Amino acid sequence: MKQYYQVCRKCGKRWDTDAYRCPSCGGTLHSVYEMKDRDHLRSVIKNASSFWDYSELLPVLENTRRVSMGEGNTPLVFAENLKKQLGVRELFLKNEGLNPSGTFKDRCMSISFSKARELNANAVVIGSAGNAGAAAAAYAARAGIPCYVMVPADTPAQRIALIQHYGARVIPVKGSVTDCIELIGEVYEKYGWHNVTTAAVYNPFQADAEKTIAYEMVRELEWRVPDWVAVPVGGGGILSGVYEGFKDLLTLGLTDRLPRMIAVQEEGCNPLVRAFREKKAPDQIERIRQPKGVAVAIADAFPLDGETALAAVYDSGGWAEDADDDEILAAQAELGRREGIFAESASAAAYAAAVKMRAAGRIGDNESVALVITGNGVKELPQIAEKMELPEPAERNAEELERYLAGKFQV
């Protein structure tokens, strides 16, 4: 039985049949769940132990058509070491890097490919700077559906190699990831592709995937809500999705308040942060001409879900902060050395932003902060290795080892 219907954010019309865009005006659709049996839905969330246990709050109908690789149910790390360094009451790290392909995008792809199967897709296409492309390629392999991935031409080779490893067809495009996504929007219908790009304007079904991050986080905290939740923002969908999850929990009476959302961007590609600082309306975000910086996973020249993301920041009384390359790389190192988490640079930006906000007094010393670690750093190993000085080898005898330890580590 269908638990949801779609509503157009532009014209407000309701649709009971599934569509990627509003059939009336072409506007962005979002799923609305009636939540009539709230006792039952509370029980669903309380007892869930996997991503698809939340199926009654996800826009997929046929259980037999689901495409899953064990996504979701990622750990919430209580960061005792960094908590002291940051100077807050509690610090939590939602480690999405432990999803099957290494990022939160696996949640989106599980829904996208399940829906593609449900709608009898013959092929899919996605625009990505790497993470979503790799996730799509992996789930396409699992689903047995041909997959085309458009990436910016300057995408690091290791990210392209990972996509190709899963058998997807890579198309480098001269331009930014936003250019790739916009090009797909122009041609996907011509080639009969289903668009699994992780932007609600093109693929509204996947937008509900990130709600489950909030469900899992609060369940792990025994229904407490962090004061602040920091989320890296490229397209913006994850921030608005996580916030929707917190709103569901409040609606169902599982929590008694909402967190303040922090949108985090790279200083060299910060269109949402700029709009926030200039107090612009959510629909007034302007495109960045030349994105730059180490955090390529969030280098979206224009955040396609930026309107809902910035609205969530405003609605929650939150903040938008950016970080430069040095701050991000320092945060990446601290996450590894102090908490044993290998976060990609885009994820590390969340901690860098928290450090800046704490220093400015925007985050208080008696507050709790949750960071969404959106992906692991394995794809960035070549860049990290380039900047590291490898140690000289020790001789294979005890006396030489003793001298080596004394000279190198003062042991």
C-alpha positions in Angstrom: 0.0 0.0 0.0 1.3 3.4 -1.0 2.3 5.5 2.1 3.0 8.8 0.3 2.1 11.2 -2.4 4.1 13.9 -4.2 3.7 17.7 -4.0 5.2 20.3 -6.3 7.3 22.9 -4.4 6.5 25.4 -7.2 2.8 25.1 -8.0 1.7 23.1 -4.9 -0.2 20.5 -6.9 -0.5 17.0 -5.4 0.3 13.9 -7.5 -0.5 10.3 -6.6 1.5 8.8 -9.4 5.3 8.8 -9.3 7.1 11.4 -11.4 10.6 12.9 -11.5 9.3 16.4 -12.2 5.9 18.1 -11.7 3.8 17.0 -14.7 2.0 20.4 -14.6 4.8 23.0 -14.3 8.1 21.1 -14.3 8.8 22.1 -10.7 10.6 20.1 -8.0 8.6 17.4 -6.3 8.9 16.1 -2.8 7.2 13.2 -1.0 4.7 13.7 1.7 3.9 10.9 4.2 0.5 11.0 5.8 1.7 9.5 9.1 -1.8 8.5 10.2 -0.7 5.6 12.5 1.8 7.5 14.5 2.1 4.8 17.2 3.1 2.3 14.5 5.7 4.7 12.9 7.2 5.4 16.3 7.6 1.7 16.7 9.2 1.4 13.3 11.8 4.0 14.0 12.5 2.7 17.5 13.0 -0.9 16.4 14.8 -0.3 13.1 18.2 -2.0 12.7 18.8 -1.4 9.0 18.2 1.3 6.3 15.2 -0.5 4.8 13.5 -1.0 8.1 12.4 2.6 7.5 10.6 1.6 4.3 7.3 3.0 5.4 9.0 6.5 5.4 10.7 6.0 2.1 9.2 6.4 -1.5 9.7 2.8 -2.8 6.8 0.4 -3.1 7.9 -3.0 -4.1 10.0 -5.0 -1.6 11.1 -7.5 -4.3 12.6 -4.7 -6.4 14.9 -3.3 -3.7 18.6 -2.8 -4.5 20.6 -2.9 -1.3 24.3 -3.4 -0.3 23.9 -3.0 3.4 23.9 0.8 3.4 23.0 2.8 6.5 23.1 2.0 10.2 26.5 3.6 10.4 28.1 4.3 13.8 27.8 7.4 15.8 31.2 8.0 17.4 31.3 9.7 20.8 34.5 11.8 20.1 35.9 12.1 23.6 39.4 13.3 22.5 38.2 16.0 20.0 35.5 17.0 22.4 38.1 18.2 24.9 40.1 20.0 22.2 37.0 21.7 20.8 35.8 22.7 24.3 32.2 21.5 24.1 30.0 19.3 26.3 29.6 16.6 23.7 30.9 15.9 20.2 29.5 13.2 18.0 30.7 12.0 14.6 28.2 10.2 12.3 30.6 8.1 10.3 29.0 7.7 6.8 32.4 6.7 5.5 31.5 3.1 6.5 28.8 2.7 3.9 29.5 0.2 1.2 31.1 2.6 -1.3 32.4 4.8 1.4 30.0 7.7 1.5 26.4 8.7 2.5 25.5 8.6 -1.2 24.9 4.9 -0.9 21.6 5.7 1.0 20.5 7.8 -2.0 21.5 5.2 -4.5 19.7 2.4 -2.8 16.5 4.3 -3.2 17.4 5.6 -6.7 18.1 2.1 -8.1 15.2 0.5 -6.3 12.9 3.1 -7.8 14.6 2.7 -11.2 13.8 -1.0 -11.1 10.3 -0.3 -10.0 9.9 2.0 -13.0 11.6 -0.5 -15.4 14.6 1.6 -16.2 16.8 0.4 -19.1 19.8 2.7 -18.2 20.6 5.5 -15.7 22.8 8.6 -15.8 24.3 10.8 -13.1 26.4 13.9 -12.8 29.1 13.7 -10.0 32.4 15.0 -8.8 33.2 11.4 -7.7 31.4 10.1 -4.6 27.9 9.9 -6.1 29.3 8.6 -9.3 31.1 5.8 -7.5 28.1 4.9 -5.5 25.9 4.9 -8.6 28.3 2.7 -10.4 28.4 0.2 -7.6 24.6 0.0 -7.2 24.2 -0.2 -11.0 26.5 -3.2 -11.0 24.4 -4.7 -8.2 21.1 -3.9 -10.0 22.4 -5.0 -13.5 21.5 -1.7 -15.0 23.8 0.2 -17.4 25.1 3.4 -15.9 26.5 6.6 -17.5 28.5 9.0 -15.2 29.3 12.5 -16.3 32.2 14.0 -14.3 34.1 17.3 -14.5 37.1 16.9 -16.8 39.5 17.8 -14.0 38.2 15.1 -11.6 41.1 13.3 -10.0 42.1 10.1 -11.8 41.6 7.8 -8.7 37.9 8.9 -8.5 37.4 8.1 -12.2 39.2 4.8 -11.8 36.9 3.8 -9.0 33.8 4.6 -11.1 35.2 2.6 -14.0 36.1 -0.3 -11.7 32.4 -0.9 -11.2 31.8 -1.0 -14.9 30.1 2.3 -15.4 30.6 4.4 -18.6 32.4 7.6 -17.7 31.9 10.8 -19.7 34.3 13.7 -18.7 32.8 17.1 -19.3 34.6 20.4 -19.6 33.1 22.3 -16.7 32.0 21.9 -13.1 29.8 19.2 -11.6 26.9 21.6 -11.8 27.6 21.9 -15.6 27.5 18.1 -15.8 24.2 17.9 -13.9 22.6 20.6 -16.1 23.8 18.9 -19.3 22.1 15.7 -18.1 18.9 17.7 -17.5 19.0 18.7 -21.1 19.5 15.3 -22.7 18.4 12.4 -20.3 14.9 12.1 -21.8 16.3 12.0 -25.3 18.4 8.9 -24.5 15.7 7.3 -22.3 18.0 7.4 -19.2 16.6 7.6 -15.7 18.3 10.4 -13.9 19.8 9.3 -10.6 21.7 12.5 -9.9 21.5 13.3 -6.2 19.5 16.5 -6.6 15.8 16.7 -5.8 15.1 18.9 -8.8 16.0 15.9 -11.0 15.6 12.9 -8.7 13.1 13.6 -5.9 12.9 10.0 -4.7 16.5 9.9 -3.3 15.9 13.1 -1.3 14.3 11.1 1.6 17.3 8.9 2.0 19.2 11.3 4.2 16.3 11.5 6.7 17.5 8.2 8.0 20.7 9.7 9.2 18.7 11.8 11.7 16.6 8.8 12.7 19.8 6.7 13.4 21.6 9.5 15.2 18.8 10.3 17.6 18.0 6.6 18.3 21.7 6.2 19.2 21.5 9.2 21.6 18.4 7.7 23.2 16.1 10.3 21.7 18.3 13.3 22.7 18.8 15.9 20.0 22.2 17.6 19.6 22.2 21.4 19.9 24.1 21.7 16.6 24.4 19.4 13.5 27.1 20.4 11.0 26.7 19.1 7.5 29.1 19.5 4.5 27.2 21.1 1.6 27.9 20.7 -2.1 24.4 20.4 -3.7 22.7 20.8 -0.3 20.4 17.8 -0.4 22.0 16.1 2.6 21.5 19.0 4.9 17.8 19.5 4.0 17.3 15.8 4.1 18.8 15.4 7.6 16.7 18.3 8.8 13.5 16.7 7.4 14.4 13.6 9.4 14.6 15.7 12.6 11.2 17.2 11.7 9.7 13.8 11.3 11.0 12.8 14.7 9.4 15.9 16.3 6.1 15.3 14.4 6.0 11.7 15.7 6.7 12.9 19.3 10.0 11.0 19.5 11.9 14.2 20.3 10.9 17.6 21.7 13.0 20.0 19.7 15.0 20.5 16.5 18.8 21.0 16.2 20.4 24.1 14.8 21.8 23.2 11.4 25.2 24.3 10.2 25.9 24.4 6.5 29.6 23.9 5.8 31.4 24.8 2.6 34.9 25.1 1.1 36.0 28.8 1.1 36.8 28.5 -2.6 33.3 27.3 -3.5 30.8 28.8 -1.0 27.6 30.0 -2.7 25.3 29.1 0.1 27.6 30.6 2.8 27.8 33.9 0.8 24.0 34.0 0.5 23.7 33.4 4.3 26.2 36.2 5.1 24.3 38.6 2.9 21.0 37.5 4.4 19.6 36.6 1.1 16.4 34.6 0.6 16.8 30.9 0.0 16.0 31.3 -3.7 18.6 34.0 -4.2 21.8 31.9 -4.0 24.2 32.9 -6.8 26.5 30.6 -8.8 30.3 30.6 -8.2 32.2 31.3 -11.4 35.4 29.3 -10.7 35.1 26.7 -7.9 38.4 25.8 -6.3 39.9 24.1 -3.2 40.8 20.7 -1.9 37.3 19.6 -1.0 36.3 18.5 -4.5 33.4 16.5 -3.2 31.5 19.7 -2.3 32.7 21.9 -5.1 29.3 22.5 -6.6 29.3 25.9 -8.4 25.6 26.1 -7.7 23.9 24.0 -5.0 20.9 22.6 -6.8 19.2 21.8 -3.4 20.5 25.0 -1.9 17.1 26.6 -1.6 15.8 23.9 0.8 19.2 23.7 2.5 19.4 27.4 3.3 15.7 27.4 4.3 16.6 24.7 6.8 19.5 26.8 8.2 17.2 29.8 8.6 14.3 27.8 10.0 16.4 26.1 12.6 18.2 29.2 13.7 21.4 27.7 12.4 24.5 29.0 10.7 26.6 28.7 7.5 30.4 28.6 7.7 33.2 28.0 5.3 36.8 26.8 5.8 39.9 27.3 3.7 42.3 24.6 2.5 44.7 24.8 5.4 41.8 24.6 8.0 40.3 21.7 6.2 43.5 19.7 5.9 44.3 20.4 9.6 40.9 19.2 10.6 41.3 16.0 8.4 44.6 15.3 10.3 43.0 15.9 13.7 40.1 13.5 13.0 42.6 10.8 12.1 45.1 11.3 14.9 42.6 12.0 17.7 39.7 9.8 16.8 40.9 7.2 14.3 38.6 8.4 11.5 39.9 8.8 8.0 37.5 11.5 6.7 37.7 12.9 3.2 38.4 16.6 3.0 34.8 17.6 2.4 33.8 15.8 5.6 36.7 17.3 7.6 35.3 20.7 6.6 32.6 20.1 9.2 35.1 19.9 12.0 37.0 22.9 10.7 33.8 24.9 10.7 33.0 23.8 14.3 36.4 24.9 15.4 35.9 28.4 13.8 32.4 28.7 15.3 33.6 27.7 18.8 36.5 30.2 18.6 34.0 32.9 17.7 31.7 32.0 20.6 28.8 30.9 18.3 29.0 27.4 19.8 28.9 27.4 23.6 31.1 25.3 25.9 28.0 23.6 27.4 26.5 22.6 24.0 26.5 19.3 22.1 27.6 19.1 18.4 27.2 16.4 15.8 29.2 16.3 12.7 28.1 14.3 9.6 31.3 12.7 8.3 29.9 12.2 4.8 32.7 10.0 3.3 36.0 8.3 4.0 39.3 9.6 2.7 40.6 6.6 0.8 40.1 8.3 -2.5 42.4 11.1 -1.4 45.3 8.9 -0.4 47.5 9.9 -3.3 47.3 13.6 -2.5 47.9 12.9 1.2 50.9 10.7 0.5 52.4 13.4 -1.7 52.6 15.8 1.3 54.0 13.2 3.8 57.7 12.5 4.4 58.2 8.8 4.5 60.5 7.5 7.2 63.9 6.0 6.5 64.1 2.2 7.1 65.7 0.8 10.2 68.5 -1.8 10.2 67.5 -5.3 11.1 69.3 -5.6 14.4 68.4 -4.7 18.0 71.3 -2.2 18.6 70.5 -0.3 15.4 66.8 -0.3 16.3 67.6 1.1 19.7 69.5 4.0 18.1 66.7 4.5 15.5 64.0 4.7 18.2 66.1 7.1 20.3 66.8 9.4 17.4 63.4 9.3 15.7 61.0 9.0 18.6 63.0 9.7 21.7 62.2 6.3 23.0 
